[in-house]
Amino acid sequence: MKASEAQFSNFQALDIRVGTIVRVEAFPKARNPAFKLWVDFGADVGVLQSSAQITELYDEQALIDRQVLGIVNFSSKQVADFMSECLVLGVYSEQGVVLLSVERPCENGDKLG
C-alpha cells in the first residue's frame, strides 16, 4: 500500500536534528513501557525531553551518549506526568523500535536536509 502523497514543503517544515542522549530514566507512569530521555541538540536548541517507547531493544545505560535524530519543532506533548518536547525518530521493526542515528559522529544540532 502506497502512503498518501506529501509535498516537499511538508518535509521542509520539519526541523530534524542530530542530538546526543545525555540522561535516561525509567518511565513507569507511561501507558506503554518507555524511557524518559534528555537529548542535547546543541547550542541553538538546547536539551529537550522526550518519552520513547524503546525498552524492547535498549537499556538505560546503553542509551547514554548515543546520537539520534529528532524532530525539535513539534509542539510539546504531555505524557502522564512528563512533558515530551521533541520526537526522537525510530523505525518499527519486528523486534521493537530501532532508533535512527547517524553513520558517523556529527555535531549536536546538525540538521537533516
C-alpha positions in Angstrom: 0.0 0.0 0.0 1.4 3.4 -1.0 1.4 6.1 1.6 -0.5 9.3 0.8 1.5 11.8 -1.1 3.1 14.7 0.7 4.6 17.9 -0.7 8.3 18.7 -0.3 7.2 21.8 1.8 5.8 19.3 4.4 9.3 17.9 4.8 10.9 21.3 4.9 8.6 22.3 7.8 10.2 19.6 10.0 13.3 20.6 11.9 15.2 17.3 12.2 18.5 17.5 14.0 21.2 15.3 15.5 21.3 15.1 19.3 23.1 13.1 21.9 21.2 11.4 24.7 22.6 12.8 28.0 20.2 11.3 30.5 17.8 8.4 30.7 15.2 7.4 33.3 12.6 4.6 33.5 9.1 5.9 32.9 6.8 3.6 34.9 3.8 6.0 34.6 3.7 5.7 30.8 0.8 3.6 29.4 3.3 1.5 27.4 6.8 0.7 28.5 9.0 3.7 27.8 12.0 5.7 28.9 12.3 9.4 29.7 15.1 10.8 27.5 17.0 14.1 27.7 18.7 14.9 24.4 21.3 17.6 23.7 20.5 19.2 20.3 23.3 21.8 20.5 23.6 25.4 21.4 20.7 26.7 19.2 18.1 24.2 20.6 19.5 23.0 23.9 18.5 19.9 25.8 15.0 18.6 25.1 12.9 15.9 26.8 11.3 13.0 25.1 9.2 10.0 26.0 10.4 7.0 23.9 8.9 3.5 23.7 12.2 1.8 23.0 12.5 -0.5 26.0 12.4 -3.7 24.0 15.8 -3.2 22.3 17.6 -0.7 24.6 18.6 -0.4 28.2 19.1 2.8 30.0 22.9 2.7 30.2 23.4 1.8 26.6 21.5 4.9 25.5 23.8 7.4 27.2 26.0 9.2 24.7 24.1 7.7 21.7 23.5 10.1 18.9 19.9 10.1 17.5 17.8 12.1 15.1 14.8 14.0 16.4 12.2 16.5 15.3 12.7 19.5 17.5 9.9 21.8 16.3 6.8 19.8 17.3 4.6 21.3 20.0 5.2 19.8 23.4 3.0 16.8 24.4 2.0 15.8 27.9 2.7 12.0 28.5 1.5 11.1 32.0 3.4 13.4 34.4 6.1 14.2 31.8 6.3 16.9 29.1 7.7 15.5 25.8 9.3 18.4 23.9 10.7 16.6 20.8 10.2 13.4 18.8 13.1 11.0 18.7 12.9 9.1 15.5 12.8 5.3 15.2 11.6 2.6 12.9 9.1 -0.1 13.9 10.6 -3.5 13.4 9.5 -7.0 14.3 11.9 -6.8 17.3 10.8 -3.4 18.5 11.5 0.2 17.8 15.0 0.8 16.3 16.4 4.3 16.8 17.5 6.3 13.8 21.1 7.5 14.2 23.9 8.9 12.2 26.5 6.8 10.3 29.4 8.7 11.9 29.7 11.3 14.7 28.1 14.7 14.0 27.8 17.9 15.9 24.8 18.2 18.1 22.3 20.4 16.3 23.4 19.4 12.8 20.3 19.5 10.6 18.9 16.8 8.3 18.3 18.3 4.9 
